[in-house]
Amino acid sequence: MGPVPPAHYRCSACGNLTRFDVVTDRRTRAFHHYSVGGELVVEEEQILSQEVVEVSCRWCGHGRAVEILPVAAEETAR
Ligand SMILES: [Zn+2]
C-alpha cells in the first residue's frame, strides 16, 4: 500500500484554501532500532492506513463550510 495522497480543502465561508486543522487517525508500522546505550531510532515507518476524522478552517474555527476539492490525480489519469 502506498502513501495516501494529501487532500485539498476549501472553506466556502471565508475562501480559505491554505490553513486547516486536520485530525487524522493513522496506523503505522515502524522498525524500532535500539542502540547499545538504549537510545531509540525509529526507522522505516510505514503508513498502514489513515483516515481523516475532522477538518476545520483556522479562520472560522469550525469545519461546517469546508469542502474537499477533487484530487488532481483523478484528472491526470484520463
Ligand atoms: Zn473559513
N, CA, C, O and the ligand as a Tripos MOL2 file, in Angstrom:
@<TRIPOS>MOLECULE
protein
  313   311    79     0     0
PROTEIN
NO_CHARGES

@<TRIPOS>ATOM
      1 N           0.8360   -1.2020    0.0000 N.3       1 MET1
      2 CA          0.0000    0.0000    0.0000 C.3       1 MET1
      3 C           0.8690    1.2490    0.0000 C.2       1 MET1
      4 O           1.7910    1.3630    0.8080 O.2       1 MET1
      5 N           0.5910    2.1620   -0.8740 N.am      2 GLY2
      6 CA          1.3760    3.3860   -0.9530 C.3       2 GLY2
      7 C           0.8250    4.4620   -0.0410 C.2       2 GLY2
      8 O          -0.2310    4.2970    0.5700 O.2       2 GLY2
      9 N           1.5360    5.5450    0.0450 N.am      3 PRO3
     10 CA          1.0380    6.6500    0.8760 C.3       3 PRO3
     11 C          -0.2230    7.2620    0.2750 C.2       3 PRO3
     12 O          -0.3800    7.3170   -0.9450 O.2       3 PRO3
     13 N          -1.1010    7.7120    1.1310 N.am      4 VAL4
     14 CA         -2.3490    8.3320    0.6790 C.3       4 VAL4
     15 C          -2.0470    9.7530    0.2110 C.2       4 VAL4
     16 O          -1.4320   10.5270    0.9450 O.2       4 VAL4
     17 N          -2.4700   10.1030   -1.0010 N.am      5 PRO5
     18 CA         -2.1900   11.4680   -1.4610 C.3       5 PRO5
     19 C          -2.9260   12.4770   -0.5880 C.2       5 PRO5
     20 O          -4.0800   12.2540   -0.2230 O.2       5 PRO5
     21 N          -2.2700   13.5810   -0.2500 N.am      6 PRO6
     22 CA         -2.9290   14.5650    0.6060 C.3       6 PRO6
     23 C          -4.1070   15.2160   -0.1070 C.2       6 PRO6
     24 O          -4.0200   15.5430   -1.2900 O.2       6 PRO6
     25 N          -5.1830   15.3990    0.5990 N.am      7 ALA7
     26 CA         -6.3630   16.0220    0.0230 C.3       7 ALA7
     27 C          -6.2140   17.5360    0.0670 C.2       7 ALA7
     28 O          -5.4070   18.0830    0.8200 O.2       7 ALA7
     29 N          -7.0170   18.1950   -0.7620 N.am      8 HIS8
     30 CA         -7.0550   19.6540   -0.7150 C.3       8 HIS8
     31 C          -8.4230   20.0860   -0.2310 C.2       8 HIS8
     32 O          -9.4370   19.4650   -0.5480 O.2       8 HIS8
     33 N          -8.4340   21.1560    0.5410 N.am      9 TYR9
     34 CA         -9.6760   21.6110    1.1480 C.3       9 TYR9
     35 C          -9.9300   23.0710    0.7930 C.2       9 TYR9
     36 O          -9.0170   23.8200    0.4460 O.2       9 TYR9
     37 N         -11.1920   23.4440    0.8930 N.am     10 ARG10
     38 CA        -11.5640   24.8480    0.7110 C.3      10 ARG10
     39 C         -12.6790   25.1650    1.6890 C.2      10 ARG10
     40 O         -13.6200   24.3890    1.8540 O.2      10 ARG10
     41 N         -12.5600   26.3180    2.3380 N.am     11 CYS11
     42 CA        -13.6400   26.7780    3.1980 C.3      11 CYS11
     43 C         -14.5070   27.7170    2.3810 C.2      11 CYS11
     44 O         -14.0590   28.7830    1.9610 O.2      11 CYS11
     45 N         -15.7530   27.3150    2.1580 N.am     12 SER12
     46 CA        -16.6140   28.1460    1.3200 C.3      12 SER12
     47 C         -17.1650   29.3430    2.0910 C.2      12 SER12
     48 O         -17.7440   30.2470    1.4890 O.2      12 SER12
     49 N         -16.9940   29.3610    3.4100 N.am     13 ALA13
     50 CA        -17.4610   30.5070    4.1980 C.3      13 ALA13
     51 C         -16.5250   31.7130    4.0540 C.2      13 ALA13
     52 O         -16.9970   32.8420    3.9170 O.2      13 ALA13
     53 N         -15.1990   31.4860    4.0830 N.am     14 CYS14
     54 CA        -14.2550   32.6080    4.0410 C.3      14 CYS14
     55 C         -13.2940   32.5250    2.8550 C.2      14 CYS14
     56 O         -12.5000   33.4420    2.6460 O.2      14 CYS14
     57 N         -13.3520   31.4450    2.0760 N.am     15 GLY15
     58 CA        -12.4890   31.3290    0.9100 C.3      15 GLY15
     59 C         -11.0980   30.8000    1.2140 C.2      15 GLY15
     60 O         -10.2550   30.7260    0.3200 O.2      15 GLY15
     61 N         -10.8480   30.4320    2.4570 N.am     16 ASN16
     62 CA         -9.5500   29.9080    2.8620 C.3      16 ASN16
     63 C          -9.2060   28.6220    2.1030 C.2      16 ASN16
     64 O         -10.0180   27.7000    2.0140 O.2      16 ASN16
     65 N          -7.9850   28.5830    1.5560 N.am     17 LEU17
     66 CA         -7.5140   27.3910    0.8330 C.3      17 LEU17
     67 C          -6.2810   26.7750    1.4730 C.2      17 LEU17
     68 O          -5.8620   25.6820    1.0920 O.2      17 LEU17
     69 N          -5.7000   27.4670    2.4390 N.am     18 THR18
     70 CA         -4.3510   27.0830    2.8740 C.3      18 THR18
     71 C          -4.1840   26.8110    4.3570 C.2      18 THR18
     72 O          -3.1340   26.3060    4.7540 O.2      18 THR18
     73 N          -5.1680   27.1190    5.2040 N.am     19 ARG19
     74 CA         -4.9750   26.9590    6.6500 C.3      19 ARG19
     75 C          -6.1040   26.1330    7.2580 C.2      19 ARG19
     76 O          -7.2340   26.6010    7.4010 O.2      19 ARG19
     77 N          -5.7660   24.8850    7.6130 N.am     20 PHE20
     78 CA         -6.7610   23.9950    8.2000 C.3      20 PHE20
     79 C          -6.1690   23.2110    9.3500 C.2      20 PHE20
     80 O          -4.9800   22.8910    9.3580 O.2      20 PHE20
     81 N          -7.0120   22.9070   10.3180 N.am     21 ASP21
     82 CA         -6.6540   21.9440   11.3540 C.3      21 ASP21
     83 C          -7.2070   20.6070   10.9110 C.2      21 ASP21
     84 O          -8.4160   20.4680   10.7220 O.2      21 ASP21
     85 N          -6.3450   19.6250   10.7420 N.am     22 VAL22
     86 CA         -6.7600   18.3080   10.2730 C.3      22 VAL22
     87 C          -6.4640   17.2770   11.3580 C.2      22 VAL22
     88 O          -5.3250   17.1470   11.8060 O.2      22 VAL22
     89 N          -7.4880   16.5520   11.7730 N.am     23 VAL23
     90 CA         -7.3280   15.4690   12.7430 C.3      23 VAL23
     91 C          -7.3400   14.1580   11.9750 C.2      23 VAL23
     92 O          -8.2900   13.8680   11.2470 O.2      23 VAL23
     93 N          -6.2830   13.3640   12.1370 N.am     24 THR24
     94 CA         -6.1480   12.1260   11.3800 C.3      24 THR24
     95 C          -5.9180   10.9440   12.3140 C.2      24 THR24
     96 O          -5.1020   11.0150   13.2330 O.2      24 THR24
     97 N          -6.6430    9.8630   12.0690 N.am     25 ASP25
     98 CA         -6.3430    8.5850   12.7160 C.3      25 ASP25
     99 C          -5.3740    7.8550   11.8110 C.2      25 ASP25
    100 O          -5.6770    7.6240   10.6410 O.2      25 ASP25
    101 N          -4.2100    7.4860   12.3330 N.am     26 ARG26
    102 CA         -3.1940    6.8810   11.4650 C.3      26 ARG26
    103 C          -2.6110    5.6520   12.1400 C.2      26 ARG26
    104 O          -2.2320    5.6960   13.3100 O.2      26 ARG26
    105 N          -2.5410    4.5630   11.4000 N.am     27 ARG27
    106 CA         -1.9210    3.3450   11.9100 C.3      27 ARG27
    107 C          -0.6130    3.1370   11.1530 C.2      27 ARG27
    108 O          -0.5970    3.1140    9.9220 O.2      27 ARG27
    109 N           0.4720    2.9860   11.8900 N.am     28 THR28
    110 CA          1.7710    2.8480   11.2350 C.3      28 THR28
    111 C           2.5230    1.6390   11.7890 C.2      28 THR28
    112 O           2.2610    1.1550   12.8900 O.2      28 THR28
    113 N           3.4640    1.1770   10.9750 N.am     29 ARG29
    114 CA          4.3970    0.1580   11.4400 C.3      29 ARG29
    115 C           5.7960    0.7220   11.2600 C.2      29 ARG29
    116 O           6.1040    1.3030   10.2190 O.2      29 ARG29
    117 N           6.6390    0.5550   12.2620 N.am     30 ALA30
    118 CA          7.9850    1.1010   12.1730 C.3      30 ALA30
    119 C           8.9880    0.1460   12.8010 C.2      30 ALA30
    120 O           8.6560   -0.6580   13.6720 O.2      30 ALA30
    121 N          10.1910    0.2560   12.3440 N.am     31 PHE31
    122 CA         11.3100   -0.5180   12.8750 C.3      31 PHE31
    123 C          11.9330    0.2900   14.0080 C.2      31 PHE31
    124 O          12.5310    1.3410   13.7760 O.2      31 PHE31
    125 N          11.7880   -0.2060   15.2300 N.am     32 HIS32
    126 CA         12.3850    0.4770   16.3780 C.3      32 HIS32
    127 C          13.7590   -0.1220   16.6450 C.2      32 HIS32
    128 O          13.8870   -1.2880   17.0200 O.2      32 HIS32
    129 N          14.7370    0.6670   16.4540 N.am     33 HIS33
    130 CA         16.1180    0.2350   16.4850 C.3      33 HIS33
    131 C          16.7970    0.8510   17.7130 C.2      33 HIS33
    132 O          17.0100    2.0620   17.7770 O.2      33 HIS33
    133 N          17.1320   -0.0040   18.6850 N.am     34 TYR34
    134 CA         17.7580    0.4980   19.9070 C.3      34 TYR34
    135 C          19.2660    0.3320   19.8220 C.2      34 TYR34
    136 O          19.7800   -0.7180   19.4370 O.2      34 TYR34
    137 N          19.9470    1.3870   20.1880 N.am     35 SER35
    138 CA         21.4080    1.3060   20.2380 C.3      35 SER35
    139 C          21.8180    0.5710   21.5050 C.2      35 SER35
    140 O          20.9870    0.3010   22.3720 O.2      35 SER35
    141 N          23.1050    0.2480   21.6080 N.am     36 VAL36
    142 CA         23.6200   -0.4370   22.7990 C.3      36 VAL36
    143 C          23.3300    0.3990   24.0510 C.2      36 VAL36
    144 O          23.0610   -0.1520   25.1190 O.2      36 VAL36
    145 N          23.3840    1.7060   23.9190 N.am     37 GLY37
    146 CA         23.1070    2.5890   25.0440 C.3      37 GLY37
    147 C          21.6260    2.7400   25.3660 C.2      37 GLY37
    148 O          21.2600    3.4580   26.2970 O.2      37 GLY37
    149 N          20.7710    2.0630   24.5970 N.am     38 GLY38
    150 CA         19.3440    2.1080   24.8700 C.3      38 GLY38
    151 C          18.6140    3.2420   24.1880 C.2      38 GLY38
    152 O          17.4400    3.4850   24.4660 O.2      38 GLY38
    153 N          19.3050    3.9430   23.2890 N.am     39 GLU39
    154 CA         18.6570    5.0450   22.5940 C.3      39 GLU39
    155 C          17.8530    4.5240   21.4070 C.2      39 GLU39
    156 O          18.3140    3.6630   20.6570 O.2      39 GLU39
    157 N          16.6710    5.0490   21.2550 N.am     40 LEU40
    158 CA         15.7780    4.5670   20.2150 C.3      40 LEU40
    159 C          15.8900    5.3870   18.9380 C.2      40 LEU40
    160 O          15.8650    6.6170   18.9580 O.2      40 LEU40
    161 N          16.0170    4.6580   17.8140 N.am     41 VAL41
    162 CA         15.9240    5.2920   16.4970 C.3      41 VAL41
    163 C          14.7720    4.6180   15.7640 C.2      41 VAL41
    164 O          14.7690    3.3970   15.6090 O.2      41 VAL41
    165 N          13.7910    5.4000   15.3080 N.am     42 VAL42
    166 CA         12.6540    4.8450   14.5760 C.3      42 VAL42
    167 C          12.9620    4.9250   13.0860 C.2      42 VAL42
    168 O          13.2190    6.0000   12.5430 O.2      42 VAL42
    169 N          12.9300    3.7570   12.4360 N.am     43 GLU43
    170 CA         13.2600    3.7010   11.0110 C.3      43 GLU43
    171 C          12.1440    3.0250   10.2330 C.2      43 GLU43
    172 O          11.3130    2.3160   10.8000 O.2      43 GLU43
    173 N          12.1390    3.2530    8.9330 N.am     44 GLU44
    174 CA         11.2410    2.5400    8.0140 C.3      44 GLU44
    175 C           9.7800    2.6360    8.4400 C.2      44 GLU44
    176 O           9.0470    1.6470    8.4110 O.2      44 GLU44
    177 N           9.3720    3.8240    8.8310 N.am     45 GLU45
    178 CA          7.9770    3.9600    9.2280 C.3      45 GLU45
    179 C           7.0750    3.8860    8.0010 C.2      45 GLU45
    180 O           7.2830    4.5770    7.0030 O.2      45 GLU45
    181 N           6.0650    3.0220    8.1090 N.am     46 GLN46
    182 CA          5.1350    2.7750    7.0070 C.3      46 GLN46
    183 C           3.7290    3.1300    7.4650 C.2      46 GLN46
    184 O           3.3310    2.7640    8.5700 O.2      46 GLN46
    185 N           2.9820    3.8280    6.6440 N.am     47 ILE47
    186 CA          1.5870    4.1140    6.9760 C.3      47 ILE47
    187 C           0.7330    2.9560    6.4830 C.2      47 ILE47
    188 O           0.6600    2.7070    5.2800 O.2      47 ILE47
    189 N           0.0900    2.2490    7.4020 N.am     48 LEU48
    190 CA         -0.7560    1.1180    7.0260 C.3      48 LEU48
    191 C          -2.1460    1.5990    6.6350 C.2      48 LEU48
    192 O          -2.7420    1.0950    5.6820 O.2      48 LEU48
    193 N          -2.6490    2.5590    7.3640 N.am     49 SER49
    194 CA         -3.9330    3.1490    6.9950 C.3      49 SER49
    195 C          -4.0450    4.5090    7.6620 C.2      49 SER49
    196 O          -3.4480    4.7580    8.7090 O.2      49 SER49
    197 N          -4.8160    5.3790    7.0410 N.am     50 GLN50
    198 CA         -5.1000    6.6370    7.7060 C.3      50 GLN50
    199 C          -6.4480    7.1590    7.2630 C.2      50 GLN50
    200 O          -6.8910    6.9570    6.1320 O.2      50 GLN50
    201 N          -7.0740    7.8320    8.1940 N.am     51 GLU51
    202 CA         -8.4230    8.3130    7.9530 C.3      51 GLU51
    203 C          -8.5330    9.7110    8.5380 C.2      51 GLU51
    204 O          -8.1950    9.9370    9.7000 O.2      51 GLU51
    205 N          -9.0050   10.6370    7.7330 N.am     52 VAL52
    206 CA         -9.1950   11.9990    8.2170 C.3      52 VAL52
    207 C         -10.4960   12.0400    9.0190 C.2      52 VAL52
    208 O         -11.5690   11.7340    8.4990 O.2      52 VAL52
    209 N         -10.3840   12.4180   10.2740 N.am     53 VAL53
    210 CA        -11.5370   12.4220   11.1720 C.3      53 VAL53
    211 C         -12.2660   13.7560   11.1190 C.2      53 VAL53
    212 O         -13.4960   13.8130   11.1200 O.2      53 VAL53
    213 N         -11.4690   14.8410   11.0730 N.am     54 GLU54
    214 CA        -12.0910   16.1520   11.1610 C.3      54 GLU54
    215 C         -11.2010   17.1920   10.4900 C.2      54 GLU54
    216 O          -9.9830   17.1880   10.6710 O.2      54 GLU54
    217 N         -11.8100   18.0770    9.7190 N.am     55 VAL55
    218 CA        -11.0820   19.1920    9.1170 C.3      55 VAL55
    219 C         -11.8080   20.4710    9.5130 C.2      55 VAL55
    220 O         -13.0070   20.6140    9.2710 O.2      55 VAL55
    221 N         -11.0760   21.3970   10.1220 N.am     56 SER56
    222 CA        -11.7210   22.6740   10.4140 C.3      56 SER56
    223 C         -10.8710   23.8270    9.9060 C.2      56 SER56
    224 O          -9.6430   23.7520    9.8650 O.2      56 SER56
    225 N         -11.5530   24.8880    9.5230 N.am     57 CYS57
    226 CA        -10.9160   26.0870    8.9930 C.3      57 CYS57
    227 C         -10.2690   26.8550   10.1350 C.2      57 CYS57
    228 O         -10.8940   27.0630   11.1750 O.2      57 CYS57
    229 N          -9.0150   27.2800    9.9500 N.am     58 ARG58
    230 CA         -8.3120   28.0250   11.0000 C.3      58 ARG58
    231 C          -8.9690   29.3770   11.2600 C.2      58 ARG58
    232 O          -8.9730   29.8650   12.3900 O.2      58 ARG58
    233 N          -9.5150   29.9730   10.2240 N.am     59 TRP59
    234 CA        -10.0590   31.3260   10.3800 C.3      59 TRP59
    235 C         -11.4610   31.2880   10.9840 C.2      59 TRP59
    236 O         -11.7810   32.1050   11.8480 O.2      59 TRP59
    237 N         -12.2970   30.3590   10.5450 N.am     60 CYS60
    238 CA        -13.6730   30.2930   11.0540 C.3      60 CYS60
    239 C         -13.7380   29.5520   12.3890 C.2      60 CYS60
    240 O         -14.6460   29.7900   13.1860 O.2      60 CYS60
    241 N         -12.7780   28.6500   12.6370 N.am     61 GLY61
    242 CA        -12.7760   27.8940   13.8780 C.3      61 GLY61
    243 C         -13.6910   26.6880   13.8630 C.2      61 GLY61
    244 O         -13.8900   26.0520   14.8980 O.2      61 GLY61
    245 N         -14.2520   26.3600   12.7110 N.am     62 HIS62
    246 CA        -15.0990   25.1650   12.5890 C.3      62 HIS62
    247 C         -14.9790   24.6170   11.1690 C.2      62 HIS62
    248 O         -14.3930   25.2590   10.2970 O.2      62 HIS62
    249 N         -15.5340   23.4350   10.9440 N.am     63 GLY63
    250 CA        -15.4050   22.8010    9.6370 C.3      63 GLY63
    251 C         -16.7190   22.7040    8.8860 C.2      63 GLY63
    252 O         -16.8340   21.9240    7.9400 O.2      63 GLY63
    253 N         -17.7070   23.4790    9.2890 N.am     64 ARG64
    254 CA        -19.0340   23.3390    8.6810 C.3      64 ARG64
    255 C         -19.0750   23.7290    7.2120 C.2      64 ARG64
    256 O         -19.9230   23.2360    6.4680 O.2      64 ARG64
    257 N         -18.1670   24.6100    6.7780 N.am     65 ALA65
    258 CA        -18.1960   25.0670    5.3890 C.3      65 ALA65
    259 C         -17.0210   24.5080    4.5780 C.2      65 ALA65
    260 O         -16.7900   24.9250    3.4430 O.2      65 ALA65
    261 N         -16.2780   23.5570    5.1710 N.am     66 VAL66
    262 CA        -15.1050   23.0310    4.4780 C.3      66 VAL66
    263 C         -15.5220   21.9870    3.4450 C.2      66 VAL66
    264 O         -16.2730   21.0570    3.7400 O.2      66 VAL66
    265 N         -15.0080   22.1710    2.2150 N.am     67 GLU67
    266 CA        -15.2780   21.2210    1.1350 C.3      67 GLU67
    267 C         -13.9740   20.5210    0.7690 C.2      67 GLU67
    268 O         -12.8950   21.1050    0.8670 O.2      67 GLU67
    269 N         -14.0830   19.2790    0.3510 N.am     68 ILE68
    270 CA        -12.9150   18.5650   -0.1580 C.3      68 ILE68
    271 C         -12.8460   18.8080   -1.6590 C.2      68 ILE68
    272 O         -13.8080   18.5520   -2.3830 O.2      68 ILE68
    273 N         -11.7010   19.3030   -2.1200 N.am     69 LEU69
    274 CA        -11.5350   19.5740   -3.5480 C.3      69 LEU69
    275 C         -11.1670   18.2810   -4.2650 C.2      69 LEU69
    276 O         -10.5220   17.4100   -3.6800 O.2      69 LEU69
    277 N         -11.5760   18.1450   -5.5440 N.am     70 PRO70
    278 CA        -11.2250   16.9370   -6.3020 C.3      70 PRO70
    279 C          -9.7200   16.7480   -6.3490 C.2      70 PRO70
    280 O          -8.9700   17.7110   -6.5080 O.2      70 PRO70
    281 N          -9.2760   15.4980   -6.2090 N.am     71 VAL71
    282 CA         -7.8500   15.2020   -6.2080 C.3      71 VAL71
    283 C          -7.3040   15.3140   -7.6330 C.2      71 VAL71
    284 O          -7.9230   14.8310   -8.5810 O.2      71 VAL71
    285 N          -6.1580   15.9440   -7.7730 N.am     72 ALA72
    286 CA         -5.5740   16.1950   -9.0960 C.3      72 ALA72
    287 C          -5.2360   14.9070   -9.8260 C.2      72 ALA72
    288 O          -5.2510   14.8730  -11.0570 O.2      72 ALA72
    289 N          -4.9330   13.8450   -9.0870 N.am     73 ALA73
    290 CA         -4.5470   12.5630   -9.6970 C.3      73 ALA73
    291 C          -5.6640   11.9950  -10.5670 C.2      73 ALA73
    292 O          -5.4030   11.3200  -11.5630 O.2      73 ALA73
    293 N          -6.9040   12.2720  -10.1840 N.am     74 GLU74
    294 CA         -8.0280   11.7710  -10.9780 C.3      74 GLU74
    295 C          -8.0740   12.4140  -12.3550 C.2      74 GLU74
    296 O          -8.4210   11.7740  -13.3480 O.2      74 GLU74
    297 N          -7.7150   13.7030  -12.3950 N.am     75 GLU75
    298 CA         -7.7370   14.4140  -13.6760 C.3      75 GLU75
    299 C          -6.6360   13.9170  -14.6050 C.2      75 GLU75
    300 O          -6.8630   13.7590  -15.8050 O.2      75 GLU75
    301 N          -5.4530   13.6710  -14.0660 N.am     76 THR76
    302 CA         -4.3370   13.2600  -14.9170 C.3      76 THR76
    303 C          -4.4580   11.8080  -15.3600 C.2      76 THR76
    304 O          -3.7910   11.3960  -16.3090 O.2      76 THR76
    305 N          -5.3100   11.0160  -14.6790 N.am     77 ALA77
    306 CA         -5.4510    9.6080  -15.0330 C.3      77 ALA77
    307 C          -6.2050    9.4070  -16.3410 C.2      77 ALA77
    308 O          -6.1120    8.3450  -16.9570 O.2      77 ALA77
    309 N          -6.9550   10.4280  -16.7690 N.am     78 ARG78
    310 CA         -7.7290   10.2900  -18.0160 C.3      78 ARG78
    311 C          -6.9310   10.6080  -19.2550 C.2      78 ARG78
    312 O          -7.4580   10.5330  -20.3650 O.2      78 ARG78
    313 ZN        -13.2870   29.6080    6.8770 Zn       79 ZN79
@<TRIPOS>BOND
     1     1     2 1
     2     2     3 1
     3     3     4 2
     4     3     5 am
     5     5     6 1
     6     6     7 1
     7     7     8 2
     8     7     9 am
     9     9    10 1
    10    10    11 1
    11    11    12 2
    12    11    13 am
    13    13    14 1
    14    14    15 1
    15    15    16 2
    16    15    17 am
    17    17    18 1
    18    18    19 1
    19    19    20 2
    20    19    21 am
    21    21    22 1
    22    22    23 1
    23    23    24 2
    24    23    25 am
    25    25    26 1
    26    26    27 1
    27    27    28 2
    28    27    29 am
    29    29    30 1
    30    30    31 1
    31    31    32 2
    32    31    33 am
    33    33    34 1
    34    34    35 1
    35    35    36 2
    36    35    37 am
    37    37    38 1
    38    38    39 1
    39    39    40 2
    40    39    41 am
    41    41    42 1
    42    42    43 1
    43    43    44 2
    44    43    45 am
    45    45    46 1
    46    46    47 1
    47    47    48 2
    48    47    49 am
    49    49    50 1
    50    50    51 1
    51    51    52 2
    52    51    53 am
    53    53    54 1
    54    54    55 1
    55    55    56 2
    56    55    57 am
    57    57    58 1
    58    58    59 1
    59    59    60 2
    60    59    61 am
    61    61    62 1
    62    62    63 1
    63    63    64 2
    64    63    65 am
    65    65    66 1
    66    66    67 1
    67    67    68 2
    68    67    69 am
    69    69    70 1
    70    70    71 1
    71    71    72 2
    72    71    73 am
    73    73    74 1
    74    74    75 1
    75    75    76 2
    76    75    77 am
    77    77    78 1
    78    78    79 1
    79    79    80 2
    80    79    81 am
    81    81    82 1
    82    82    83 1
    83    83    84 2
    84    83    85 am
    85    85    86 1
    86    86    87 1
    87    87    88 2
    88    87    89 am
    89    89    90 1
    90    90    91 1
    91    91    92 2
    92    91    93 am
    93    93    94 1
    94    94    95 1
    95    95    96 2
    96    95    97 am
    97    97    98 1
    98    98    99 1
    99    99   100 2
   100    99   101 am
   101   101   102 1
   102   102   103 1
   103   103   104 2
   104   103   105 am
   105   105   106 1
   106   106   107 1
   107   107   108 2
   108   107   109 am
   109   109   110 1
   110   110   111 1
   111   111   112 2
   112   111   113 am
   113   113   114 1
   114   114   115 1
   115   115   116 2
   116   115   117 am
   117   117   118 1
   118   118   119 1
   119   119   120 2
   120   119   121 am
   121   121   122 1
   122   122   123 1
   123   123   124 2
   124   123   125 am
   125   125   126 1
   126   126   127 1
   127   127   128 2
   128   127   129 am
   129   129   130 1
   130   130   131 1
   131   131   132 2
   132   131   133 am
   133   133   134 1
   134   134   135 1
   135   135   136 2
   136   135   137 am
   137   137   138 1
   138   138   139 1
   139   139   140 2
   140   139   141 am
   141   141   142 1
   142   142   143 1
   143   143   144 2
   144   143   145 am
   145   145   146 1
   146   146   147 1
   147   147   148 2
   148   147   149 am
   149   149   150 1
   150   150   151 1
   151   151   152 2
   152   151   153 am
   153   153   154 1
   154   154   155 1
   155   155   156 2
   156   155   157 am
   157   157   158 1
   158   158   159 1
   159   159   160 2
   160   159   161 am
   161   161   162 1
   162   162   163 1
   163   163   164 2
   164   163   165 am
   165   165   166 1
   166   166   167 1
   167   167   168 2
   168   167   169 am
   169   169   170 1
   170   170   171 1
   171   171   172 2
   172   171   173 am
   173   173   174 1
   174   174   175 1
   175   175   176 2
   176   175   177 am
   177   177   178 1
   178   178   179 1
   179   179   180 2
   180   179   181 am
   181   181   182 1
   182   182   183 1
   183   183   184 2
   184   183   185 am
   185   185   186 1
   186   186   187 1
   187   187   188 2
   188   187   189 am
   189   189   190 1
   190   190   191 1
   191   191   192 2
   192   191   193 am
   193   193   194 1
   194   194   195 1
   195   195   196 2
   196   195   197 am
   197   197   198 1
   198   198   199 1
   199   199   200 2
   200   199   201 am
   201   201   202 1
   202   202   203 1
   203   203   204 2
   204   203   205 am
   205   205   206 1
   206   206   207 1
   207   207   208 2
   208   207   209 am
   209   209   210 1
   210   210   211 1
   211   211   212 2
   212   211   213 am
   213   213   214 1
   214   214   215 1
   215   215   216 2
   216   215   217 am
   217   217   218 1
   218   218   219 1
   219   219   220 2
   220   219   221 am
   221   221   222 1
   222   222   223 1
   223   223   224 2
   224   223   225 am
   225   225   226 1
   226   226   227 1
   227   227   228 2
   228   227   229 am
   229   229   230 1
   230   230   231 1
   231   231   232 2
   232   231   233 am
   233   233   234 1
   234   234   235 1
   235   235   236 2
   236   235   237 am
   237   237   238 1
   238   238   239 1
   239   239   240 2
   240   239   241 am
   241   241   242 1
   242   242   243 1
   243   243   244 2
   244   243   245 am
   245   245   246 1
   246   246   247 1
   247   247   248 2
   248   247   249 am
   249   249   250 1
   250   250   251 1
   251   251   252 2
   252   251   253 am
   253   253   254 1
   254   254   255 1
   255   255   256 2
   256   255   257 am
   257   257   258 1
   258   258   259 1
   259   259   260 2
   260   259   261 am
   261   261   262 1
   262   262   263 1
   263   263   264 2
   264   263   265 am
   265   265   266 1
   266   266   267 1
   267   267   268 2
   268   267   269 am
   269   269   270 1
   270   270   271 1
   271   271   272 2
   272   271   273 am
   273   273   274 1
   274   274   275 1
   275   275   276 2
   276   275   277 am
   277   277   278 1
   278   278   279 1
   279   279   280 2
   280   279   281 am
   281   281   282 1
   282   282   283 1
   283   283   284 2
   284   283   285 am
   285   285   286 1
   286   286   287 1
   287   287   288 2
   288   287   289 am
   289   289   290 1
   290   290   291 1
   291   291   292 2
   292   291   293 am
   293   293   294 1
   294   294   295 1
   295   295   296 2
   296   295   297 am
   297   297   298 1
   298   298   299 1
   299   299   300 2
   300   299   301 am
   301   301   302 1
   302   302   303 1
   303   303   304 2
   304   303   305 am
   305   305   306 1
   306   306   307 1
   307   307   308 2
   308   307   309 am
   309   309   310 1
   310   310   311 1
   311   311   312 2
@<TRIPOS>SUBSTRUCTURE
     1 MET1         2 RESIDUE 1 A MET
     2 GLY2         6 RESIDUE 1 A GLY
     3 PRO3        10 RESIDUE 1 A PRO
     4 VAL4        14 RESIDUE 1 A VAL
     5 PRO5        18 RESIDUE 1 A PRO
     6 PRO6        22 RESIDUE 1 A PRO
     7 ALA7        26 RESIDUE 1 A ALA
     8 HIS8        30 RESIDUE 1 A HIS
     9 TYR9        34 RESIDUE 1 A TYR
    10 ARG10       38 RESIDUE 1 A ARG
    11 CYS11       42 RESIDUE 1 A CYS
    12 SER12       46 RESIDUE 1 A SER
    13 ALA13       50 RESIDUE 1 A ALA
    14 CYS14       54 RESIDUE 1 A CYS
    15 GLY15       58 RESIDUE 1 A GLY
    16 ASN16       62 RESIDUE 1 A ASN
    17 LEU17       66 RESIDUE 1 A LEU
    18 THR18       70 RESIDUE 1 A THR
    19 ARG19       74 RESIDUE 1 A ARG
    20 PHE20       78 RESIDUE 1 A PHE
    21 ASP21       82 RESIDUE 1 A ASP
    22 VAL22       86 RESIDUE 1 A VAL
    23 VAL23       90 RESIDUE 1 A VAL
    24 THR24       94 RESIDUE 1 A THR
    25 ASP25       98 RESIDUE 1 A ASP
    26 ARG26      102 RESIDUE 1 A ARG
    27 ARG27      106 RESIDUE 1 A ARG
    28 THR28      110 RESIDUE 1 A THR
    29 ARG29      114 RESIDUE 1 A ARG
    30 ALA30      118 RESIDUE 1 A ALA
    31 PHE31      122 RESIDUE 1 A PHE
    32 HIS32      126 RESIDUE 1 A HIS
    33 HIS33      130 RESIDUE 1 A HIS
    34 TYR34      134 RESIDUE 1 A TYR
    35 SER35      138 RESIDUE 1 A SER
    36 VAL36      142 RESIDUE 1 A VAL
    37 GLY37      146 RESIDUE 1 A GLY
    38 GLY38      150 RESIDUE 1 A GLY
    39 GLU39      154 RESIDUE 1 A GLU
    40 LEU40      158 RESIDUE 1 A LEU
    41 VAL41      162 RESIDUE 1 A VAL
    42 VAL42      166 RESIDUE 1 A VAL
    43 GLU43      170 RESIDUE 1 A GLU
    44 GLU44      174 RESIDUE 1 A GLU
    45 GLU45      178 RESIDUE 1 A GLU
    46 GLN46      182 RESIDUE 1 A GLN
    47 ILE47      186 RESIDUE 1 A ILE
    48 LEU48      190 RESIDUE 1 A LEU
    49 SER49      194 RESIDUE 1 A SER
    50 GLN50      198 RESIDUE 1 A GLN
    51 GLU51      202 RESIDUE 1 A GLU
    52 VAL52      206 RESIDUE 1 A VAL
    53 VAL53      210 RESIDUE 1 A VAL
    54 GLU54      214 RESIDUE 1 A GLU
    55 VAL55      218 RESIDUE 1 A VAL
    56 SER56      222 RESIDUE 1 A SER
    57 CYS57      226 RESIDUE 1 A CYS
    58 ARG58      230 RESIDUE 1 A ARG
    59 TRP59      234 RESIDUE 1 A TRP
    60 CYS60      238 RESIDUE 1 A CYS
    61 GLY61      242 RESIDUE 1 A GLY
    62 HIS62      246 RESIDUE 1 A HIS
    63 GLY63      250 RESIDUE 1 A GLY
    64 ARG64      254 RESIDUE 1 A ARG
    65 ALA65      258 RESIDUE 1 A ALA
    66 VAL66      262 RESIDUE 1 A VAL
    67 GLU67      266 RESIDUE 1 A GLU
    68 ILE68      270 RESIDUE 1 A ILE
    69 LEU69      274 RESIDUE 1 A LEU
    70 PRO70      278 RESIDUE 1 A PRO
    71 VAL71      282 RESIDUE 1 A VAL
    72 ALA72      286 RESIDUE 1 A ALA
    73 ALA73      290 RESIDUE 1 A ALA
    74 GLU74      294 RESIDUE 1 A GLU
    75 GLU75      298 RESIDUE 1 A GLU
    76 THR76      302 RESIDUE 1 A THR
    77 ALA77      306 RESIDUE 1 A ALA
    78 ARG78      310 RESIDUE 1 A ARG
    79 ZN79       313 GROUP 0 **** ****
